[in-house]
Amino acid sequence: MTNKVKAFGEVMMRLHVPGNKKLVQTRALDMSFSGTGVNVLTALGRYGNQTSLITTLPDNNIGEASLSYLQSLGIGTQDIRRDGDHIGMFFLEDGFDLRPSVVTYTNRKISAFHQSVTSDYEMDRILLDTDMIHFCGIGLAVSENSRDTILSLAKKAKERGVLVVFDCNYRQKLWKSNIHRAKNDYQQMLQLSDVCFMTEKDAMHILGYATNEIERKSQIKHLIPKVAKEYGIQSIAGTIRQRLQDNKHEIEGFLYTNAKFYFSKRYEFRIFDRIGGGDGFASGIMHGLRQQYSKKDTIQFAMAAGILAHTTYGDSPISSDKEVWALVNNHDPDIER
């Protein structure tokens, strides 16, 4: 494909506490760079898609380090601006057994990305070679600058016939319980979206939909079609997760399109690194749509991609499409000789 799949989003420095320690116990941190757009594009690049990240990085050595890291992941960097001094950072402490993992953020609003404004981005040029563009709901919450740019870029992409992909990715702490502003922003974004990643919880808690169904799958079947119809969304996808004993999780993916649901097989597994798992699933859906896989193959591929992202170190999914299909086709995971 000559046209690219792009993502607009923040690049963050990930500082990982090794060995299941708490932050107060360690004197060393593993550094890498992450972000929803970074993770999605990394996976899509591994599947053979041409990619490019739209963002702003600091104009200093931190920016150079992050740029080098993105290039090592195979992400196109021609749409990256350089300005400012700061980058958003988060500290990751791995949980163990009943102790949960903890993510601690620094002040993201001072980052070069969130200090950038809509007029900083050459939108007409950026969209010339683009046929699909990804946005994340976190950008709506963190700053007015990123919110305005997301809505402006999504609107211009929609006008140009570029497929707009939106991941709700609602984080209550970031919105500071301001559900009214969240609902307004999400409604604006959904009206521009062709593909959306969300669950029944988003439909109920953000958009205000109601259901009498109790079981999660029944709630999804009741609410997701209503959202798709009201906002004119072509495809909505998400996962149904249940935590089991012994740190095991059970997960199943769904895709709703053309007034029909498609469900993946259900997986039971242990998580190695939770962050980036949802991005692995999202990239699988996007790849399936770009390659015009059947809907059944698309949801099976996406769910397997998400599982592999959960079981691989780091935020950015690095599995190949061959590895994803091997899991879909029940390839023996014991040993590769």
N, C-alpha and C positions, 0 to 999 in steps of 0.2 A: 504494500500500500504506500502511495506517495504522500498522502496526507497523514498528519500526526494525531495522536491522542495526547491532549495536554491537561495539566491540572494547575489550578491557581491555589496556592497555599503557603503556609509558613514552614520554614526549615528550622528545626530546634536541635540544640545540642542535648544528647542523651548521656547522662552521667550515671552509670550503673554500679551499684554497690555489689561487689563480687561475693560469692560464697554464702549466700543467704544471710549475710550479716545485716544489722541495722546500720543506718547512716552514722550514728554516734560511735559505732564500734570500729569503723574502717579508717584507714589512712591512705587508701588507694581507690581510684575510680576508673572504670573502663569508659572511654569516650567514643561516641559515635554520633551520627546525625540522623534525624528522623522527621516525621511529619506525615499526615494522611496522604497528601499528594505524592510525597517521596515514596511512600510504601506502595501505593497503587501503581505508580509509573515504573518502579523497579520490577514488579511482577510482570507488568505488561511488556516491558522490554525483554524480559527473559522468554516470553512467549513469541517474540519476533516482531512486535509492534514498534514503530518509530514513535518516540516520546519527546516531550519537552515540558519543563517545569517553568511556570510563571511565578516569579517571586522577587523579593529584594533581599540581598545579603549584605552584611557590613563591608565597608570598603577598607578592610584591614586584614591582618593575618588570620583572624577568626573566619572572616569571609573566604579567604584563600583555602583554609583547611576544609571548610564545608563544601566549597565548590569542587575541590579535589575529590572529596568523598562521594559527591553526587556523580561525578564523572566515572569513578570506579564502579558505581552501580549501573552504569550504562545509560543514565538519564541525560537527555538533551539539555543543554544549558544556554542555548542562544536567546532565550527569553528571560534571562535572569539579569536584573539590575544590580548595581553595586552602589550603596550609599549608606551613610550612618556608621555607628560604632558598635551597636549591640546586637546580640542574638538571643532569642528565647532559650531557656534551659530548663530541664527537669531532671530530678534525681529519682532513680528507681530502686526501691528496696524489694527484693523478692520475698514473698511470704513463705511459710512452711507449715504444713498441716493446718491447724486452726488459725494460725496467724496470717492475716491477709497481706498481700503485696501493697506497697504504699508508693504513690507518685507525688512528689512535691515540686511545684512549679516556682520559678522566679517570676519577676514582674515582666510579663510578656509585652505589655503595652509600650515599653520603651525600645523594643526591638526595631531593627531597620525595617522589617516587614510591616509592622503595625504603625510605624511612623510614615510609611509611604502613603500617597493619596492617589485617587483615581487618575488624575491627569499625568501622573508619572509613567503610566503604562501606555505604550503605543498599540492600542487595541486593534485598530484596523490592520496593522502589519501582523500582529500576533495571530489574528484569526484567519489570515490569508491561506495558510497551509494546514488548517485544522478541520477535522471532521467530527471530533468528539472532545468535550471538555468537562473536567470533573471539578466539583466544588464540595466543600465540607461545611456543615452547620457550625462547627466550632468557630470558624472565621466570622460568622454573624454575631457571635457572643462577645469575643474578646475586645474588639474596638470598633468605633464608628467608621474609622478609615477603611478597615478591611471589609466591613459590612457594605459600605457604599460601593467599593470597588467590585465586590462579588455581584451585587445586584446589577451594576452597570455593565459589567463584562458578560454576565449571563443574558441580559436583555439584548445586547449587541450580537452575541452568538446565536440567540434564538432568531433574530431578524435575518441572519445570514444563512440559516438552515443548518447550523452546527448542532449536533446532538448534545443536549445539556444533561449532565449527570449530577445528581445531588444526593449526598449522604447526610441524612438528618443529624446523626452523631450528637444527639442532645446531651449536654452536660449540665446538670442542675447547679453545680457550684459556680460555673462560669456565668450563668444567667442571674445568679444571686436571687433566685426565686421570683424573678420578674417575668412571670408567665405571660402576662399581657403583651409585653414587647416581643417575647419569643414567638408567640402565636402570630403576631403581625408580620414579623420578619420571615417566618417559615411559610406563611401563606403567600407572601410575595414571591418567594423562591420556588415554591411548588407550582405556581402558575407559569413559571418559565421552564420547568423541568420536563424532560422526555423520559428519563429513567431516574428512579428514586430508590434509595435504600432506607427502609424504615421497618418498624414492628408495630404490633397492636398497641404497645405502650406509648409510642409516639402519637398514634392516632387519638388515643384517649387523653393523655396528659398534656400534650401540646395543642392539639387541634380541637379538643373538646368533644370528640365523638363518644357515644355511649353504646353499650351493649349489655344484654342480659346473659350472655354466654359466660360460663365459668372457666372452661378449659381453654388453654391458650390457642390451640390450633383452631378451635371453633371461633374464638374471638377474631383471629386473623382472617378466617373465611368470611366473617360477617363485616368487618370494618375496612379491610384493604380495598375491596371493590368500590366502596363508597368514596374513599379518598381518590382513587384512580378516576372515577367518573366526575367528581366535582372539579378536579383540577386538570383534567384532560391529560393524565400521565399515561404514556404508552406501556411502561413496565415498572412494577414495584417488586423489590426482592428483599429478603431478610432471612434471619435465622431464628430457630426455636431452640433455646438452650435450657438444659436442666443439670444442676450440679448434683452428683451422686456421692457416695461414700468413697473414702480412700483417694480424695482429690481427683476423682474421675468426673468427666463431663459427658453428657449425651447431647448431641446436637443434630439438627435437621434443617435443611435450607428450603426456602420456597421462592417461587417466581410466579407473579401474576401478570399475565399479558393476554390481550385479545379475549378478555372476559373469562379466562380459564386459569386455574392453578396448576402448577407443576411442583412436585415435592421431590427432594433428593432422598437417597437412602439415609438411614439414621446411623450415626457413628458414635461409638463409646470409646473414650481415650483419656489419657492423662496429658495435662498441659505442661509444656516445658517453658514457653515464653508467651504470655497472653497478649501482650501489646502487638498490634499489627495483624491479628487473626482476622478481624472484620475487614481489614483492607485487602487481605488475601482473597476473601470471599468476593468482595466488590470487584476486584480486578478480574476474577474468573467470569463474572457476569458480563463485564464490559468486553472481555476478549471473545466470549461466546457470541455476543451481539455483533461485534465487528467481523468475526469470521463466518457469520450466518450459520452457526451451529443450530441444530434442532433445539427446541425449547427444553426437551428432556436432557439432551447432552449438555446444554448450557448450565442448568442447575446442578447436574452431577459434577461437571468440571469445577464449577464455582465452589461447591461444598468441599470437594477434595482439596482444592487449592487453599481454602480456609483452614482445613485440618492440618495440612503440611506447614502452614505459617505458624500455627499454634505449637508445633513440635520442633521448630527450628529457632536457634538463638538469634536474637536481634529483632528489630521492628520490621525491617524490610524483607518481604518474602523473596526467596532466592531459588525456589524449586523451578525446574524446567517443565515445559508442557508434557514431556515424556514421563516425568515422575508423577505428575498430576494424573495423567491417564492411567498409569500403572496402578495407582490407588483406586481410581474409579473401577478398574477392571479386576479388582481383588488380587493384585500382584502380592506375592508373599513378602511381607515387610521384614522378615527375620534377618536376612543377610543378602547383600548384593555381591555376587562373585564375578 
